[in-house]
Amino acid sequence: MQPLRPTLTRFIASAFGSKAHRTASSTATNFSVQPQPKQQQPQQPQVPKAAVSRARLARHLELTWRQGSASHFPLTWLRDNCQCPQCYHPESKSRTVDWATCDVTIKPKDVQVSDDGKTVIVDWLDAHNSRFSAEWLHERRFEEDARKKWLSTYKQKKHIWGSAQEENFPRKRFNFSAVMSTDGGLLQWLLELEMRGVAILEGADSDESTVRKLAERVAFIRRTHYGEEFNVKSKSDPSNVAYTEQALQLHTDLPYYEYKPGVNMLHCLMQAQGEGGENQLVDSLRVAMQLKQNNPEAYKALTTVPIDWSDRGVEDGRPFQSLHRAPVIW
């Protein structure tokens, strides 16, 4: 059964991330959550101390860690990531290397390791000196396991779901007050949203400013031609099918923007009486995976052939027209 819209819903689009890859009739998200819940953090092993066994001055620097393994670092990468005051601004944590004047072919003259093994010092042929923390280098090793670990620190693994796996989805519901008042409650809600693409909050009041407060609890609000927030309700002269009493098919909001809001929030202010008011949710990641496996030709077409995504109308007396070309899956 297609979903019927609630009588009045407050809608807000928030730029928590870049491009939404999950489709739903109400919510889509693709943003990163860096911190992990304290109770879920495994005990981190002690970072090995660096000790250089040899320095190859051709194409890379080889470091041997005290537990026996070795890592290789490109020389150009080391110079680009020099941490000295001339090349790095510590307050803004930004590199200041001017590549217009930097010689990318420069080679090290000498490599040393501090007595405690915690610092690697590189002297370059142009008299420049670079000092690297062994811990900093170890975190940025180029080995496959290190790269996967680095990526996992800020990007959660997506949880693929569907009616066959979770008949009572969403399994978790979160308390609005806890999310607004505690960092732990906020984190748990964001992790659920990051991993599953949808998360329901309960216990919010019916004030129209509530959804804005929630969005600003996390990030800034992304403005669209509908404004920063708007009411989804039946109108006599609708500029969007969401403003009609008709059932809406499954869809992704705002596909005609190149930079799409990462999260769409809906706040139900007034529930429709009688039948209707339900929302249908679909995990498009699971749909895409099934399509790729069962019909690779169709998947290839949907991921490579660009089509026009457009929206045209009038909102609060202001005409608008948006157009974007992109494949269905991208």
Disulfide bonds with the S-S distance in Angstrom:
none
